[in-house]
Amino acid sequence: MSRELALGADLLRRLEALAVRVGRRRAAGAPAGRSGALRGGRAEFLDHRAYAEGDDLRDLDWPLYARTGETFVKVFGVERAKRVRILLDLSPSMAEPETKELFACRLAAALAHAALAAGDAVEVFAASSPEAIGPLRGARSTPTLAAWLGRLPIGGPADWEALARRLRAAPAPPGALLVLSDFWTGDAPVALHAFARAGTEIALLQTLSAEELHPSLRGELRLVDAETGEEASLRPTGEDLAAVREATGRRIAALADRAARRGMRHLLCRTDLPFETVVLDLLRRGGVLG
């Protein structure tokens, strides 16, 4: 199997100005003039505090002083380098349609590149096969990762409990866990909850196609379950399709609710949207990148 991920030089450059916000650990209190000098970290504004003798005048919030006449310095923190783990589901349901599988692989590569460029270490695990790569470091690792993703085979159904055992067998400090799947089988929030309790921040990126969200099939259909191989015949009516759409919406909402109750993020990543819109808009608004 070979996939061409084709992220493009412009998108890669734009990703290098971002970072994976999930799992960040900051050391608060570093002055603005020096916080960004820490290797593998990013300076981020946290708060104000009253000016004290000896503070660097460059750290004063001059616009605030102009408005209020009060002297406050900006307090910054440093986002420390962290471990970013990406779990990529390439089970049979992710291969239908093929564009969904390619979209998920491209999304994994984009997230990894942003993390690598920010100084984070990255590991990628196949959720439906024993394949894994990493930890990788540095943006120069992106071509190696992209080539690996391009060759990654379709596996069996995602077994979230087994995957959790794999992660426990390769321990890492708390960081980010990004899960890319359609989540049609199993209960990922329950299986991965122990990692959230231990301090890992988890984001479930549910990757679905337009046909899954808004089915429009007509005529006599032969349906094959991509995970089990079971077959059935069906001639759907408009009411049937409406019921399927409603059921899909309920399943998405239920997954989002289970994730939220366990302290996890959930974002719906639609493959019919432009890829850059998902990466640079949706993931930023959802707090995954920033």
N, C-alpha and C positions, 0 to 999 in steps of 0.2 A: 504494500500500500504506500502511496506517495501523495502528500497534500502540499500545495503551494500556499503558504500562509500570506505572503505578499502584504506585509504591513506598510511598507513604503517609508522612504527616508524622512518625509515631512512629518508623518505621524510619530515615528520614533523620536524625532527631535522634540515634538510637543510633549511626548510622554516623559522625556528626560527633565522637563520642568515641573513634573508632578512627583508624587510619592504615594505609596499605599498607606492610607491614614488608619486603616484597621490595625489594631495591635500596637499603636505607637506608645512608647514609654518615655515621658519627658522628665528632665531634671530641672525643676523650676528654680528661678532666682538668678540665673546667669545674666549679667548685663548685656544689653543689646549689642554693644560694640565688640564683645568677645564671644558671645554664644555661638555664632556661626562658624567660628574658627575650629570648633571641635570636629575632628575627623569622623565621617560617617554619620553626621547629624545635621539637622536643619533648625534654624532659629524660628520660633513662632511666638507671637505676642500672646501673653497670658493675662496681664492685669497692670494696674498702676499702683505705685506706693509713693508716699510723701518723700520729697527730696531730702537727703541728709548730707551733712558736710562730708566732702570727699568723693561724692558721686561724680561720675564723668558727665560733664555738661552736654556731651553729645547724646546722652540717654534721656535728657529732658524732653517731655512732650510739649514742644513749642506751640503748636496750634492750640492745645488745651490751655496753655498759659495765656495766650493772646485772648482767648474767650473768657477766662475766669480770673486771671491774675494769680492763680494758685500754681505752685511749682510741684509737679509730679514727674517721676521718672517711669519709663516703660519697663516692665518686667517681662523678660523673655524666658522661654524654656528651650531645651534642646531635645529634639526628637532623636532618640538614640537609634543606632542601627539595630535591627531586629531580625528574627527569622520569619520569613513568609513562606507558608506551606500552601500549595495549591493542589486541590483534589479534583481531578478531571474525570468525569463519567463519560466513557465511550462504550456504554452497553448498547445492545441492538436497538433499543428505542431511540437512542441519540443519533443513530444512522439513518433514521427515516423522518424527514427527507435528508439527503446527504448534505444539504446546505447547513443543517443544524449542527452536524458533527464538525464541519469546517469552521463555522462561526465560533463554536466552543473552543476549538484549538487556537484560533486567532485571538480570542479573548484571553486565554491562558497566557499566550505569548506576550500580549500587550501589558497585562498586569505584572508579569515577571520582569519585563524590560523596565517599567517604571520603578519597581522595587530594586532591581540591580543597579540602575543609574543613581538611586538615592543612597546606595551603600549597604542595602540590606542583603542578607543571604537568602537564597531561594531554593526550595525543593518542590518538585512536582511529582505527584503520585497518580497513577491511573487507578480510578476507583473500581474498575471492573476487570483488572488483570494485575499481575504482580509487578508490572513495569514501574520504574521510578528513576528520577535523575536528581542529582544534587547532593549536598548543598553547592550551589553555584554562587560566584561573587563577581561583581563588576559587569558593566554593560557590554563588555567584549564577549561575555558568555551567551548573549542573546542568539547569535547564529547557531551555536551548538544546541541550545534549547529548541530553537525553531526546527532544526533538522530532526531532532528527536521526536518532537510533536508531529512532524510530517510523516514519520514512519510508524507512529503508534497504532497498533491494530485495534479493531473493534473486539471487545471482550465479552464476557458473559454478563448476566444481570448484576447490577451494583449491590454488593453485600456490605451495608454500612457498619454492621457490627464487626465483621471481619476486618474492614478497613480501620476501624478504631483500634483493633488489636494490633494491626501493623504499625500504626502511629505510636502506640504505647511501647512497642518493641524498639522503636528508634526515637528515644526521647529527645526533646529539644526544649529550651526555655520558652516560657509563654511569649507568644507573638501574635501573628495573624494566621488564620486558617480560612482560605477562600475556596468555596465548594461550587463547582460548575456542573450542573446536572439538570435534567428535566424533572427529577424527583417523582417519577411516576411509580416507582417501587420503593419499598422499605420506608423507614422513618429516620431520616438523617438527623433531625434535631434531637431525638431521644438518644441515638447511638453516640452522638458527638457531645452530648451535654457535659460529660465529665471534663472535657477539655475547657469548656467555658467556665466551669466552676473553678478550674485550676488557674484561671487568669488569661487564657487564650481568647482573643476576640475573633468571632466567627461571622462570616458573611456568606449567606446562601444565595448564589446567583442562578436563578431559575431560567434556563434557556429553552424557549419554546418557539415553535414556528407559527406562522399565520394560520395554517390549516388546522393546527391543534387548537388555537384560540377561537377561530371562526370557521368551522368546517362548512364546506359548500358542496359536498359530493352529491351526485344524483344517480339514479338508476340502480340496477342490481349490483351489489358489491360483495366481494369475497374478502372478508377481514381476516388477517393473520396477526395474532399477538406477537409483537417483536421480541418479547422476553421469553414466552413459553412455547411459541409455535402453534398454539391452538387456533383452529379455523372456525369461522362462522359466516353464514350468508345473511345479507340484510338489504332491504330496499327502503332507505330512509325517506321519511316525509319531512316537510318543513318543520312540523312540530318536533319530530325526532331530533333534527339538527339544532333547534332552539334549546331542547332539553340537554343536549350534549354541551352546548355553549354554557348553559347555566351550571351544569355539573362541573365543568372545567373551572369556571369562575369560583365555585365553592371550594374546590380542591386547592386552588391557588391561595384563596383567603385562609383556608385552614392551615396550610403550610406556613404562611406568614404569621398566623397567630401562634402556632406551636413554637416557631423560631423566636418571636418576641418574648414569649413567656419564659424562654430559657436564655434570654439576654443576647440573642443573635440578630443580625441584620438579615433582611430578605429583600431582594430586588428582582423584579421580572425583567429579563433581557430578551427582547423580541428580535428574532432573526430577520424579520421583514423591515426593520429600521436600518438606516445607514449605519455601518459599523462605527464610524467616527462619532456619530451622534450618541451611540450607546457608551462608548469609552470616554469621550470628552465632556459629555453633558450628563447622561443618566448616572454614571458611576461617580461623578463629582458631586452632583446634587444628592446622591445617596450616601455620601461620606466614605466611599470606598477609596477613591483617589482624591488628591487635593494638593 
